[in-house]
Amino acid sequence: MELSLEKMHFQKGSGFWKYNSSLNKDPIFKQNMRDLIRDFLETNIDLNKQLKWELLKYEIKRLTFRYSAKLARDKR
């Protein structure tokens, strides 16, 4: 099998994302994060460690965006 990356066009993401550590003080968010990590690790046992880490970071980012947006809506 041969793989040539020269012909592939990669689309870059939105760039740097910084985690909002103030969410660590929110008990509901902390429980959601614990549940997410536990469920993720239970369902993705067969993945290699690097892929598992990248997917887990993506899921954490999704959870954080959704939760932060809900907090902002509720605040308004």
C-alpha positions as CSV (number, residue, x, y, z in Angstrom):
1,M,0.0,0.0,0.0
2,E,1.2,3.5,-0.8
3,L,0.0,6.7,0.6
4,S,0.8,10.1,-0.9
5,L,0.0,13.2,1.1
6,E,1.2,15.6,-1.6
7,K,-2.1,15.4,-3.4
8,M,-4.2,15.8,-0.4
9,H,-5.5,19.2,0.7
10,F,-6.0,19.6,4.4
11,Q,-8.4,22.2,5.8
12,K,-7.0,23.9,8.9
13,G,-9.2,24.3,11.9
14,S,-10.1,27.5,13.7
15,G,-6.8,27.7,15.4
16,F,-5.9,27.9,19.1
17,W,-8.5,27.2,21.7
18,K,-8.1,28.1,25.3
19,Y,-10.0,26.2,28.0
20,N,-12.1,28.4,30.3
21,S,-10.8,27.2,33.7
22,S,-13.5,29.1,35.6
23,L,-15.8,26.3,34.6
24,N,-13.9,24.1,37.0
25,K,-15.8,25.9,39.8
26,D,-19.2,24.9,38.4
27,P,-20.3,21.6,40.0
28,I,-22.7,20.7,37.1
29,F,-19.9,21.2,34.5
30,K,-17.5,19.1,36.6
31,Q,-20.0,16.3,36.8
32,N,-20.6,16.5,33.0
33,M,-16.9,16.4,32.4
34,R,-16.4,13.4,34.6
35,D,-19.3,11.6,32.9
36,L,-17.9,12.5,29.4
37,I,-14.4,11.2,30.2
38,R,-15.7,8.0,31.9
39,D,-18.1,7.2,29.0
40,F,-15.5,8.0,26.4
41,L,-12.9,5.8,27.9
42,E,-15.4,2.9,28.3
43,T,-16.6,3.1,24.7
44,N,-13.2,3.7,23.0
45,I,-11.1,0.9,24.5
46,D,-9.8,-0.4,21.2
47,L,-8.3,2.9,19.9
48,N,-4.6,3.6,20.0
49,K,-3.5,6.1,22.7
50,Q,-2.8,9.0,20.3
51,L,-6.1,8.8,18.5
52,K,-7.9,8.4,21.8
53,W,-6.3,11.5,23.2
54,E,-7.1,13.6,20.1
55,L,-10.7,12.5,20.1
56,L,-11.1,13.1,23.9
57,K,-9.8,16.7,23.5
58,Y,-12.3,17.2,20.7
59,E,-15.2,15.9,22.9
60,I,-14.0,18.1,25.8
61,K,-14.0,21.1,23.5
62,R,-17.5,20.3,22.3
63,L,-18.8,19.9,25.8
64,T,-17.2,23.2,26.9
65,F,-18.6,25.2,23.9
66,R,-22.1,23.8,24.5
67,Y,-22.1,24.4,28.2
68,S,-20.6,27.9,27.9
69,A,-23.2,28.9,25.3
70,K,-26.0,27.7,27.6
71,L,-24.6,29.7,30.5
72,A,-24.4,32.8,28.3
73,R,-28.0,32.3,27.1
74,D,-29.2,31.8,30.7
75,K,-27.3,34.9,31.8
76,R,-28.9,37.1,29.2
